[in-house]
């Protein structure tokens, strides 16, 4: 067991976003480390400008980054869109190795791809293709940083309904240190999904719900309904804290967009929605809690990366 991790998803990690995470008390920020963005033009042509800035903000505020390593540049997949897999898996291995090695002193959580069960993120949603990506990703992560954890399969909730998740875990469970999945309100009932599908296929590993959320402007009761959604997720987590040990809401902040309030727990002016305050209170109530192997009473333990952190194997 790695202890509780309370996090957010973010599209970037600016100083203001990092400071907002500190106010929230969350310890993990999930960010996309897009291969198509970091190594866009040719093999070995890296642009570290954005990801170095993310690293700097994480160090300044003592937050942990969970980096999702996904999407293919055109030079690596025959000129096709980002959701097509590479023609040569060695190219993905080399990219992952380069990223993890660069941040080996600062980032220890790495996910392999994003929602590979959906065509929009992995063309064909081919399980064998994902298995190859996961094998290459894990090998590269562990070679570059033996202390890092490998997270996956990062599926959307659709995969729990059509058998993709269970099949993927039979093929790839040994590759992951923490099992990760996503869930939104249009999916199956959360309790049933976690108990009947996710737990039996997690093979004793910690489970993190690494993406979940609700758009307040697309719900009947707006921001109040968003907060009630957060409460539903956190209540479900509370009842399963001996094996479900991480949650990351989508998302922390959305830039203002016409006719779209986004999914963020903050408003475009950075003020807090009720969901932010509810999540903040939950984190404060569970700060430092760890889960013994027998699922018994929780014992507090301080962490290096902020009051809500319990992962204690970082150097």
Backbone as numpy.savetxt, mean C-alpha at the origin, in Angstrom:
# Nx Ny Nz CAx CAy CAz Cx Cy Cz
4.58 -11.67 13.45 3.75 -10.48 13.45 4.62 -9.23 13.45
4.24 -8.26 12.65 5.03 -7.04 12.53 4.42 -5.87 13.29
3.32 -6.08 14.02 2.69 -4.98 14.72 1.78 -4.18 13.81
1.08 -3.22 14.38 0.12 -2.45 13.61 0.81 -1.38 12.75
0.26 -1.19 11.56 0.68 -0.09 10.69 -0.57 0.65 10.24
-0.61 1.94 10.52 -1.72 2.79 10.12 -1.20 3.75 9.06
-1.82 3.75 7.90 -1.24 4.52 6.82 -2.25 5.20 5.94
-1.71 5.87 4.92 -2.50 6.56 3.91 -1.88 6.27 2.55
-2.69 6.39 1.52 -2.19 6.43 0.16 -2.02 7.88 -0.25
-1.02 8.14 -1.07 -0.79 9.50 -1.55 -0.24 9.45 -2.97
-0.58 10.47 -3.74 -0.09 10.54 -5.12 1.28 11.21 -5.18
1.62 11.93 -4.13 2.92 12.57 -4.00 3.19 12.70 -2.51
4.38 13.19 -2.15 4.70 13.35 -0.73 5.44 14.66 -0.55
4.66 15.74 -0.58 5.19 17.08 -0.43 5.42 17.38 1.05
6.14 18.46 1.37 6.30 18.83 2.78 4.97 19.00 3.51
3.98 19.63 2.85 2.69 19.82 3.52 1.99 18.49 3.77
2.12 17.55 2.82 1.51 16.25 3.02 2.21 15.49 4.14
3.52 15.59 4.20 4.26 14.91 5.28 3.86 15.47 6.63
3.73 16.78 6.73 3.32 17.40 7.99 1.89 16.98 8.37
1.03 16.82 7.37 -0.34 16.39 7.63 -0.36 14.96 8.15
0.54 14.12 7.65 0.64 12.76 8.18 1.05 12.75 9.64
1.95 13.65 10.01 2.36 13.75 11.41 1.17 14.14 12.27
0.39 15.12 11.80 -0.81 15.52 12.54 -1.77 14.35 12.70
-1.94 13.57 11.65 -2.82 12.41 11.68 -2.30 11.34 12.64
-0.99 11.17 12.67 -0.39 10.11 13.49 -0.12 8.84 12.72
-0.42 8.82 11.42 -0.17 7.63 10.61 1.32 7.46 10.36
1.76 6.22 10.28 3.20 5.98 10.17 3.65 5.53 8.79
2.73 5.11 7.91 3.13 4.57 6.61 2.40 5.32 5.50
3.15 5.72 4.47 2.55 6.32 3.28 2.84 5.42 2.09
1.79 5.03 1.41 1.94 4.18 0.21 2.03 5.09 -1.01
3.11 4.91 -1.77 3.39 5.74 -2.94 3.72 4.84 -4.13
3.37 5.29 -5.32 3.67 4.55 -6.53 5.05 4.90 -7.04
5.91 3.90 -7.12 7.23 4.05 -7.73 7.13 3.49 -9.15
6.61 4.35 -10.05 6.32 3.91 -11.41 7.59 3.72 -12.23
7.77 2.52 -12.72 8.90 2.24 -13.61 8.85 3.15 -14.83
7.63 3.42 -15.32 7.46 4.25 -16.50 7.80 5.71 -16.24
7.88 6.10 -14.97 8.22 7.47 -14.60 9.69 7.59 -14.19
10.19 6.59 -13.49 11.55 6.66 -12.96 12.60 6.34 -14.01
12.27 5.43 -14.93 13.21 5.03 -16.00 12.49 5.11 -17.34
12.05 6.30 -17.73 11.07 6.42 -18.82 11.61 6.27 -20.23
12.81 6.74 -20.50 13.25 6.89 -21.88 14.09 5.73 -22.41
14.91 5.16 -21.55 15.80 4.08 -21.98 16.33 3.36 -20.76
16.83 2.16 -20.97 17.36 1.37 -19.86 18.56 2.09 -19.24
18.50 2.27 -17.94 19.58 2.96 -17.23 19.44 4.47 -17.17
18.41 5.02 -17.81 18.19 6.48 -17.81 17.21 6.83 -16.69
17.72 6.95 -15.48 16.87 7.15 -14.30 16.67 8.63 -13.98
15.49 8.92 -13.47 15.18 10.25 -12.93 14.74 10.07 -11.49
15.61 10.43 -10.56 15.34 10.25 -9.13 14.84 11.51 -8.45
14.54 12.55 -9.21 14.21 13.84 -8.62 13.03 13.74 -7.66
11.95 13.15 -8.11 10.72 13.09 -7.29 10.89 12.13 -6.13
11.41 10.95 -6.39 11.50 9.94 -5.33 12.55 10.30 -4.28
13.59 11.01 -4.66 14.54 11.51 -3.65 13.86 12.51 -2.73
13.01 13.36 -3.29 12.28 14.33 -2.46 11.33 13.62 -1.51
10.66 12.57 -1.99 9.80 11.78 -1.10 10.61 11.21 0.06
11.76 10.64 -0.25 12.62 10.07 0.78 13.02 11.11 1.81
13.35 12.30 1.34 13.78 13.37 2.25 12.65 13.77 3.20
11.42 13.83 2.69 10.29 14.20 3.56 9.98 13.09 4.57
10.12 11.85 4.14 9.91 10.74 5.07 10.93 10.76 6.19
12.17 11.05 5.87 13.22 11.12 6.90 12.98 12.29 7.84
12.56 13.42 7.28 12.34 14.62 8.10 11.24 14.38 9.13
10.21 13.67 8.73 9.04 13.52 9.60 8.95 12.13 10.24
9.96 11.31 10.00 10.01 9.96 10.59 8.80 9.12 10.20
8.45 9.16 8.92 7.41 8.30 8.38 8.06 7.18 7.57
7.35 6.09 7.39 7.80 5.00 6.54 7.12 5.07 5.19
7.87 4.81 4.14 7.32 4.71 2.79 7.09 3.25 2.44
5.93 2.99 1.87 5.62 1.70 1.26 5.55 1.96 -0.24
6.56 1.51 -0.96 6.65 1.80 -2.39 6.10 0.67 -3.25
5.14 0.99 -4.11 4.59 0.02 -5.06 5.35 0.14 -6.37
6.00 -0.94 -6.77 6.87 -0.97 -7.95 6.08 -1.51 -9.13
5.61 -0.61 -9.99 4.66 -1.04 -11.02 4.82 -0.23 -12.31
4.23 -0.80 -13.38 4.02 -0.17 -14.68 5.30 -0.11 -15.50
5.13 -0.28 -16.79 6.25 -0.52 -17.69 6.47 0.65 -18.65
7.70 1.12 -18.80 7.97 2.13 -19.82 7.90 1.52 -21.22
7.63 2.36 -22.20 7.44 1.86 -23.56 8.68 1.17 -24.12
9.85 1.61 -23.71 11.06 0.98 -24.25 11.18 -0.48 -23.81
10.48 -0.85 -22.73 10.61 -2.21 -22.20 9.49 -3.14 -22.60
8.41 -2.60 -23.22 7.29 -3.49 -23.57 6.87 -3.38 -25.03
7.79 -2.94 -25.86 7.50 -2.87 -27.29 6.68 -1.68 -27.71
6.76 -0.59 -26.94 6.07 0.63 -27.31 4.59 0.66 -26.96
4.17 -0.22 -26.09 2.76 -0.31 -25.71 2.48 0.51 -24.45
1.21 0.63 -24.04 0.88 1.41 -22.84 1.49 0.82 -21.58
1.43 1.60 -20.52 2.11 1.28 -19.26 1.63 -0.01 -18.62
0.41 -0.46 -18.93 -0.15 -1.63 -18.25 0.25 -2.95 -18.91
1.04 -2.89 -19.98 1.56 -4.12 -20.59 2.84 -4.54 -19.88
3.02 -5.82 -19.65 4.22 -6.29 -18.94 5.46 -6.14 -19.81
6.63 -6.21 -19.21 7.86 -6.11 -20.00 8.06 -7.32 -20.91
8.76 -7.11 -21.97 9.10 -8.22 -22.86 10.17 -9.11 -22.24
11.02 -8.51 -21.42 12.11 -9.24 -20.78 12.01 -8.98 -19.27
11.76 -9.99 -18.47 11.58 -9.80 -17.04 12.87 -9.35 -16.34
14.00 -9.62 -16.96 15.26 -9.13 -16.40 15.26 -7.61 -16.31
14.59 -6.95 -17.24 14.53 -5.49 -17.20 13.77 -5.02 -15.96
12.69 -5.72 -15.60 11.96 -5.37 -14.38 12.83 -5.64 -13.16
13.50 -6.78 -13.14 14.42 -7.08 -12.04 15.44 -5.97 -11.87
16.03 -5.53 -12.97 17.08 -4.51 -12.90 16.52 -3.18 -12.38
15.30 -2.83 -12.80 14.67 -1.61 -12.29 14.43 -1.71 -10.79
13.82 -2.80 -10.36 13.52 -2.97 -8.95 14.81 -2.95 -8.12
15.82 -3.64 -8.59 17.09 -3.66 -7.86 17.65 -2.25 -7.72
17.61 -1.47 -8.80 18.16 -0.12 -8.77 17.42 0.75 -7.75
16.09 0.67 -7.72 15.30 1.48 -6.80 15.56 1.07 -5.35
15.47 -0.22 -5.08 15.61 -0.69 -3.71 17.03 -0.44 -3.19
18.02 -0.63 -4.05 19.40 -0.37 -3.64 19.62 1.10 -3.34
19.02 1.99 -4.13 19.21 3.42 -3.90 18.65 3.83 -2.54
17.54 3.23 -2.14 16.87 3.62 -0.90 17.00 2.57 0.20
18.05 1.77 0.15 18.17 0.64 1.07 18.32 1.08 2.53
18.76 2.29 2.76 18.90 2.79 4.14 17.65 3.49 4.65
16.64 3.65 3.79 15.49 4.48 4.15 14.14 3.82 3.93
14.02 2.89 2.98 12.72 2.30 2.65 12.83 0.79 2.76
11.88 0.19 3.51 11.96 -1.24 3.80 10.67 -1.98 3.47
9.72 -1.28 2.87 8.45 -1.89 2.47 8.27 -1.72 0.98
8.19 -2.82 0.24 8.08 -2.75 -1.22 6.99 -3.70 -1.71
6.09 -3.16 -2.52 5.02 -3.95 -3.12 5.31 -4.22 -4.59
4.84 -5.39 -5.05 5.06 -5.79 -6.44 3.78 -5.55 -7.24
3.79 -4.52 -8.05 2.72 -4.11 -8.96 1.55 -3.52 -8.20
0.48 -3.20 -8.92 -0.74 -2.63 -8.36 -1.94 -3.22 -9.08
-2.81 -3.88 -8.34 -4.03 -4.48 -8.86 -3.80 -5.25 -10.16
-2.93 -6.26 -10.09 -2.59 -7.02 -11.31 -3.74 -7.88 -11.82
-4.81 -8.00 -11.05 -5.97 -8.76 -11.51 -6.88 -7.96 -12.43
-6.56 -6.69 -12.65 -7.38 -5.84 -13.52 -6.62 -5.49 -14.79
-7.31 -5.61 -15.94 -6.70 -5.27 -17.23 -6.13 -3.86 -17.25
-6.80 -2.94 -16.55 -6.38 -1.55 -16.64 -5.00 -1.32 -16.02
-4.54 -2.27 -15.19 -3.23 -2.13 -14.57 -2.23 -3.21 -15.00
-2.73 -4.36 -15.47 -1.87 -5.39 -16.04 -2.66 -6.06 -17.16
-2.33 -5.71 -18.37 -3.08 -6.17 -19.53 -3.19 -7.69 -19.53
-4.45 -8.15 -19.62 -4.71 -9.58 -19.63 -4.93 -10.16 -18.24
-4.52 -9.43 -17.20 -4.66 -9.91 -15.81 -4.22 -11.36 -15.70
-3.12 -11.68 -16.38 -2.63 -13.06 -16.49 -1.88 -13.45 -15.21
-2.35 -14.49 -14.55 -1.74 -14.92 -13.30 -0.30 -15.37 -13.50
-0.01 -16.03 -14.61 1.36 -16.48 -14.86 2.30 -15.29 -15.08
1.78 -14.25 -15.73 2.58 -13.05 -15.91 2.86 -12.41 -14.55
1.82 -12.32 -13.71 2.05 -11.74 -12.40 3.01 -12.58 -11.58
2.91 -13.87 -11.66 3.84 -14.73 -10.92 5.28 -14.45 -11.34
5.50 -14.26 -12.64 6.85 -13.95 -13.13 7.31 -12.60 -12.60
6.41 -11.61 -12.60 6.76 -10.30 -12.07 7.08 -10.38 -10.58
6.26 -11.14 -9.84 6.46 -11.25 -8.40 7.77 -11.97 -8.08
8.10 -13.00 -8.85 9.35 -13.71 -8.62 10.55 -12.80 -8.89
10.48 -12.07 -10.00 11.57 -11.15 -10.33 11.66 -10.04 -9.30
10.49 -9.51 -8.89 10.48 -8.43 -7.91 11.06 -8.84 -6.58
10.62 -9.99 -6.07 11.14 -10.44 -4.77 12.64 -10.69 -4.83
13.08 -11.35 -5.89 14.51 -11.64 -6.01 15.33 -10.35 -6.00
14.85 -9.34 -6.72 15.58 -8.08 -6.80 15.55 -7.34 -5.46
14.38 -7.32 -4.80 14.26 -6.63 -3.52 15.20 -7.25 -2.49
15.19 -8.56 -2.39 16.02 -9.22 -1.39 17.51 -9.12 -1.73
17.84 -9.11 -3.00 19.25 -8.96 -3.38 19.75 -7.56 -3.04
18.89 -6.56 -3.24 19.30 -5.17 -3.00 19.25 -4.80 -1.53
18.35 -5.42 -0.77 18.22 -5.10 0.65 17.60 -6.28 1.38
18.41 -7.16 1.96 17.88 -8.33 2.64 16.96 -8.01 3.81
17.00 -6.79 4.33 16.14 -6.41 5.45 14.75 -5.94 5.00
14.57 -5.75 3.72 13.29 -5.24 3.22 12.22 -6.32 3.26
10.96 -5.89 3.35 9.82 -6.78 3.27 9.17 -6.66 1.89
8.66 -7.78 1.40 7.99 -7.83 0.10 6.50 -7.99 0.35
5.70 -7.09 -0.23 4.26 -7.07 0.00 3.52 -7.37 -1.29
2.45 -8.12 -1.19 1.64 -8.43 -2.36 0.53 -9.40 -1.99
-0.36 -9.73 -2.94 -0.29 -9.41 -4.36 -0.95 -8.09 -4.75
-1.37 -7.26 -3.78 -1.88 -5.92 -4.09 -3.10 -5.94 -5.01
-3.97 -6.92 -4.81 -5.12 -7.09 -5.71 -6.27 -6.15 -5.35
-7.15 -5.89 -6.32 -8.42 -5.24 -6.03 -9.38 -6.29 -5.48
-10.47 -5.84 -4.86 -11.39 -6.80 -4.25 -12.05 -7.73 -5.26
-12.05 -7.35 -6.54 -12.66 -8.20 -7.57 -12.02 -9.59 -7.58
-10.73 -9.63 -7.24 -10.00 -10.90 -7.28 -10.44 -11.86 -6.20
-11.10 -11.35 -5.16 -11.59 -12.25 -4.11 -12.89 -12.93 -4.52
-13.55 -12.40 -5.55 -14.83 -12.94 -6.00 -14.68 -13.94 -7.14
-13.70 -13.74 -7.99 -13.57 -14.60 -9.18 -12.50 -15.68 -9.05
-11.92 -15.81 -7.85 -10.93 -16.86 -7.64 -9.51 -16.47 -7.94
-9.29 -15.28 -8.50 -7.94 -14.87 -8.88 -7.04 -14.78 -7.65
-7.55 -14.21 -6.57 -6.73 -14.04 -5.36 -6.30 -15.38 -4.77
-7.25 -16.29 -4.59 -6.91 -17.59 -4.02 -5.92 -18.34 -4.89
-6.11 -18.27 -6.21 -5.18 -18.93 -7.12 -3.80 -18.28 -7.06
-3.78 -16.95 -7.00 -2.51 -16.24 -6.92 -1.75 -16.60 -5.65
-2.47 -16.70 -4.54 -1.81 -17.02 -3.29 -1.28 -18.45 -3.29
-1.97 -19.36 -3.93 -1.43 -20.73 -4.04 -0.11 -20.73 -4.79
0.01 -19.82 -5.76 1.21 -19.78 -6.61 2.31 -18.90 -6.05
1.95 -17.86 -5.29 2.94 -16.84 -4.95 3.05 -16.53 -3.46
2.29 -17.19 -2.60 2.28 -16.83 -1.18 3.68 -16.82 -0.59
4.52 -17.74 -0.99 5.87 -17.83 -0.42 6.72 -16.62 -0.77
6.29 -15.83 -1.74 7.07 -14.67 -2.16 6.82 -13.44 -1.28
5.72 -13.45 -0.51 5.30 -12.26 0.21 5.48 -12.42 1.71
6.02 -11.38 2.33 6.12 -11.34 3.78 4.82 -10.85 4.41
4.12 -9.96 3.72 2.82 -9.44 4.16 1.86 -9.51 2.98
0.66 -10.01 3.22 -0.36 -10.12 2.18 -1.14 -8.82 2.11
-1.26 -8.26 0.92 -1.93 -6.97 0.75 -3.06 -7.06 -0.27
-4.12 -6.31 -0.02 -5.25 -6.26 -0.92 -5.96 -4.92 -0.75
-6.88 -4.65 -1.69 -7.65 -3.41 -1.70 -9.14 -3.73 -1.61
-9.90 -2.81 -1.03 -11.36 -3.01 -0.93 -12.06 -1.67 -0.93
-13.17 -1.61 -1.71 -14.04 -0.45 -1.73 -15.48 -0.91 -1.52
-16.36 0.04 -1.29 -17.72 -0.28 -0.90 -18.53 -1.01 -1.94
-18.11 -1.00 -3.21 -18.84 -1.73 -4.24 -18.42 -3.19 -4.30
-17.54 -3.61 -3.40 -17.08 -4.97 -3.37 -17.93 -5.85 -2.48
-17.45 -7.05 -2.19 -18.18 -7.95 -1.29 -18.22 -7.39 0.11
-19.07 -7.95 0.95 -19.12 -7.51 2.34 -17.74 -7.71 2.98
-17.26 -6.68 3.65 -15.89 -6.69 4.14 -15.64 -7.84 5.11
-16.53 -8.04 6.07 -16.33 -9.11 7.05 -16.23 -10.47 6.38
-17.15 -10.73 5.47 -17.15 -12.03 4.80 -15.91 -12.21 3.96
-15.52 -11.17 3.23 -14.34 -11.27 2.38 -13.10 -11.57 3.21
-12.92 -10.85 4.31 -11.72 -11.04 5.11 -11.70 -12.42 5.79
-12.84 -12.86 6.33 -12.88 -14.11 7.07 -12.91 -15.35 6.18
-13.70 -15.29 5.11 -13.94 -16.49 4.31 -12.99 -16.65 3.14
-12.39 -15.56 2.68 -11.55 -15.64 1.48 -10.11 -15.25 1.78
-9.92 -14.11 2.43 -8.56 -13.61 2.63 -7.81 -14.43 3.67
-8.40 -14.63 4.84 -7.69 -15.35 5.90 -7.27 -16.76 5.48
-8.15 -17.56 4.88 -7.70 -18.90 4.50 -6.58 -18.92 3.47
-6.46 -17.86 2.68 -5.44 -17.82 1.64 -4.20 -17.03 2.04
-4.13 -16.57 3.28 -2.98 -15.77 3.71 -1.86 -16.62 4.27
-2.11 -17.90 4.51 -1.09 -18.86 4.95 -0.30 -18.37 6.16
-1.02 -17.81 7.13 -0.41 -17.40 8.38 0.33 -16.09 8.36
0.30 -15.38 7.24 0.99 -14.10 7.15 0.09 -12.96 7.62
0.71 -11.87 8.08 -0.05 -10.66 8.37 -0.76 -10.20 7.10
-1.93 -9.60 7.28 -2.70 -9.05 6.16 -2.83 -7.54 6.35
-2.58 -6.81 5.27 -2.80 -5.36 5.27 -3.83 -5.02 4.20
-4.82 -4.22 4.59 -5.72 -3.62 3.62 -5.04 -2.34 3.16
-4.34 -2.42 2.04 -3.43 -1.35 1.66 -4.07 -0.26 0.81
-5.36 -0.40 0.50 -6.07 0.69 -0.18 -7.56 0.52 0.04
-8.20 1.55 0.58 -9.64 1.57 0.79 -10.07 3.01 1.00
-11.30 3.33 0.64 -11.75 4.71 0.82 -13.11 4.94 0.19
-13.55 6.21 0.27 -14.86 6.58 -0.26 -14.84 8.05 -0.66
-15.44 8.35 -1.81 -15.56 9.73 -2.28 -16.79 10.38 -1.64
-16.61 11.39 -0.82 -17.77 11.97 -0.13 -18.79 12.61 -1.07
-18.35 13.16 -2.19 -19.29 13.84 -3.07 -20.09 12.86 -3.92
-19.75 11.59 -3.90 -20.50 10.58 -4.63 -21.31 9.69 -3.70
-21.52 10.17 -2.50 -22.31 9.43 -1.53 -23.48 10.30 -1.08
-24.51 9.66 -0.56 -25.74 10.38 -0.22 -25.51 11.39 0.89
-24.75 11.01 1.90 -24.57 11.86 3.06 -23.20 12.52 3.13
-22.49 12.54 2.02 -21.26 13.31 1.91 -20.18 12.92 2.89
-19.62 13.91 3.55 -18.49 13.69 4.44 -18.85 12.80 5.63
-20.08 12.87 6.09 -20.50 12.01 7.20 -20.48 10.55 6.76
-20.93 10.28 5.55 -20.90 8.90 5.05 -19.47 8.41 4.88
-18.57 9.30 4.47 -17.15 8.92 4.37 -16.63 8.51 5.75
-16.96 9.29 6.77 -16.50 8.95 8.12 -17.10 7.63 8.59
-18.37 7.38 8.28 -18.99 6.11 8.65 -18.32 4.95 7.94
-17.90 5.16 6.71 -17.16 4.12 5.98 -15.84 3.82 6.68
-15.11 4.86 7.07 -13.86 4.67 7.82 -14.13 3.87 9.10
-15.22 4.23 9.79 -15.54 3.52 11.04 -15.82 2.05 10.77
-16.52 1.75 9.68 -16.80 0.37 9.32 -15.50 -0.42 9.14
-14.56 0.15 8.42 -13.29 -0.52 8.17 -12.52 -0.71 9.47
-12.45 0.33 10.28 -11.67 0.25 11.52 -12.32 -0.70 12.53
-13.65 -0.77 12.55 -14.32 -1.73 13.42 -13.99 -3.16 12.98
-13.98 -3.38 11.67 -13.64 -4.72 11.17 -12.20 -5.07 11.51
-11.31 -4.11 11.39 -9.91 -4.33 11.77 -9.79 -4.66 13.25
-10.49 -3.92 14.08 -10.41 -4.12 15.53 -10.77 -5.55 15.92
-11.73 -6.14 15.24 -12.17 -7.50 15.58 -11.20 -8.57 15.08
-10.24 -8.18 14.24 -9.32 -9.16 13.63 -7.86 -8.76 13.82
-7.58 -8.04 14.87 -6.28 -7.42 15.03 -5.15 -8.42 15.22
-5.45 -9.70 15.48 -4.40 -10.69 15.65 -3.82 -11.17 14.32
-4.49 -10.86 13.19 -3.91 -11.24 11.89 -4.03 -10.14 10.83
-5.01 -9.25 10.97 -5.13 -8.11 10.05 -4.49 -6.93 10.77
-3.31 -6.54 10.32 -2.47 -5.63 11.13 -2.12 -4.31 10.45
-2.68 -4.04 9.28 -2.38 -2.78 8.63 -3.53 -2.28 7.78
-3.70 -0.96 7.72 -4.72 -0.36 6.89 -4.18 0.95 6.33
-4.45 1.23 5.05 -4.04 2.45 4.38 -5.24 3.02 3.62
-5.74 4.15 4.08 -6.90 4.75 3.42 -6.47 5.57 2.20
-7.36 5.56 1.19 -7.17 6.33 -0.03 -8.14 7.51 0.01
-7.57 8.72 0.12 -6.17 9.05 0.26 -6.05 10.25 1.20
-4.85 10.79 1.31 -4.60 11.86 2.27 -5.05 13.22 1.75
-4.75 13.54 0.50 -5.07 14.86 -0.04 -5.24 14.76 -1.54
-6.26 15.41 -2.07 -6.48 15.52 -3.51 -6.40 16.98 -3.91
-5.67 17.30 -4.96 -5.68 18.69 -5.44 -7.07 19.05 -5.96
-7.44 20.33 -5.90 -8.77 20.73 -6.37 -8.97 20.38 -7.84
-10.10 19.75 -8.15 -10.45 19.39 -9.51 -11.89 19.81 -9.78
-12.21 20.22 -11.00 -13.59 20.63 -11.31 -14.57 19.48 -11.10
-15.63 19.74 -10.38 -16.73 18.78 -10.20 -16.29 17.46 -9.59
-15.26 17.47 -8.77 -14.79 16.23 -8.15 -14.19 16.56 -6.79
-14.77 15.99 -5.73 -14.25 16.27 -4.39 -13.16 15.28 -4.00
-12.88 14.29 -4.86 -11.83 13.33 -4.57 -12.19 12.37 -3.45
-11.21 11.59 -3.05 -11.41 10.59 -1.99 -10.71 10.97 -0.70
-10.11 12.14 -0.65 -9.21 12.47 0.45 -9.95 12.67 1.76
-9.20 12.44 2.86 -9.72 12.69 4.19 -9.51 14.15 4.60
-8.88 14.94 3.72 -8.77 16.39 3.90 -9.45 17.08 2.73
-9.86 18.32 2.96 -10.50 19.10 1.90 -9.42 19.79 1.05
-9.79 20.34 -0.11 -8.80 21.03 -0.94 -8.07 22.17 -0.23
-8.67 22.76 0.80 -7.99 23.82 1.56 -7.17 23.26 2.72
-7.02 21.94 2.78 -6.25 21.23 3.80 -6.95 21.13 5.16
-8.18 21.60 5.27 -8.90 21.38 6.51 -9.32 19.92 6.60
-9.59 19.47 7.82 -9.84 18.05 8.05 -11.31 17.71 7.90
-11.58 16.66 7.13 -12.92 16.11 7.09 -13.14 15.23 8.33
-14.40 14.92 8.66 -14.65 14.07 9.82 -13.90 12.74 9.78
-13.69 12.20 8.59 -12.96 10.93 8.47 -11.54 11.06 9.00
-10.90 12.20 8.76 -9.55 12.44 9.28 -9.55 12.38 10.81
-10.48 13.09 11.41 -10.54 13.15 12.87 -10.84 11.79 13.48
-11.73 11.03 12.82 -12.06 9.70 13.32 -10.84 8.78 13.26
-10.14 8.80 12.12 -8.95 7.97 11.95 -7.85 8.39 12.92
-7.68 9.68 13.10 -6.69 10.20 14.04 -6.96 9.68 15.45
-8.23 9.69 15.88 -8.58 9.22 17.22 -8.32 7.72 17.35
-8.60 6.97 16.30 -8.35 5.53 16.34 -6.85 5.24 16.46
-6.05 5.96 15.69 -4.60 5.77 15.77 -4.10 6.10 17.17
-4.55 7.22 17.72 -4.11 7.60 19.06 -4.48 6.55 20.10
-5.64 5.93 19.92 -6.10 4.92 20.88 -5.31 3.63 20.79
-4.68 3.40 19.62 -3.96 2.14 19.41 -2.47 2.36 19.22
-1.97 3.54 19.54 -0.57 3.84 19.32 0.32 2.86 20.07
1.26 2.26 19.33 2.23 1.38 19.94 1.72 -0.01 20.24
0.46 -0.33 19.87 -0.06 -1.66 20.17 0.62 -2.71 19.30
0.92 -3.85 19.88 1.47 -4.97 19.12 0.57 -6.18 19.31
0.74 -7.14 18.43 -0.10 -8.33 18.46 0.75 -9.53 18.78
0.60 -10.14 19.95 1.34 -11.35 20.26 0.96 -12.49 19.31
1.83 -13.46 19.10 1.53 -14.56 18.18 0.25 -15.30 18.53
-0.14 -15.34 19.81 -1.35 -16.05 20.18 -2.60 -15.19 20.10
-2.44 -13.94 19.64 -3.58 -13.06 19.51 -4.11 -12.57 20.85
-3.30 -12.64 21.90 -3.73 -12.29 23.24 -3.75 -10.80 23.47
-3.76 -10.37 24.74 -3.85 -8.94 25.07 -2.74 -8.14 24.43
-3.08 -6.92 24.04 -2.12 -6.06 23.35 -1.15 -5.43 24.35
0.11 -5.37 23.98 1.12 -4.75 24.82 1.77 -3.60 24.07
1.90 -2.42 24.64 2.48 -1.29 23.94 3.98 -1.46 23.76
4.47 -0.98 22.64 5.90 -0.94 22.40 6.21 0.30 21.58
7.23 1.03 21.95 7.57 2.23 21.20 8.27 1.84 19.92
8.18 2.71 18.90 8.80 2.44 17.62 9.69 3.59 17.19
10.54 3.31 16.23 11.50 4.31 15.78 10.87 5.39 14.92
9.79 5.03 14.20 9.29 5.92 13.17 8.00 6.62 13.55
7.80 6.91 14.84 6.60 7.62 15.24 5.76 6.79 16.19
4.86 7.44 16.87 4.18 6.80 17.98 3.30 5.63 17.56
2.84 5.62 16.30 1.96 4.53 15.89 2.72 3.34 15.33
4.03 3.44 15.22 4.83 2.42 14.58 5.22 1.34 15.58
5.17 0.08 15.13 5.60 -1.01 15.98 6.60 -1.91 15.30
6.89 -1.69 14.04 7.91 -2.47 13.36 9.27 -2.07 13.94
9.97 -3.02 14.53 11.13 -2.66 15.32 12.44 -3.29 14.83
12.47 -3.72 13.54 13.69 -4.34 13.05 14.49 -3.42 12.15
14.10 -2.14 12.08 14.84 -1.19 11.26 16.18 -0.88 11.94
17.25 -0.65 11.15 18.54 -0.29 11.77 18.50 1.11 12.36
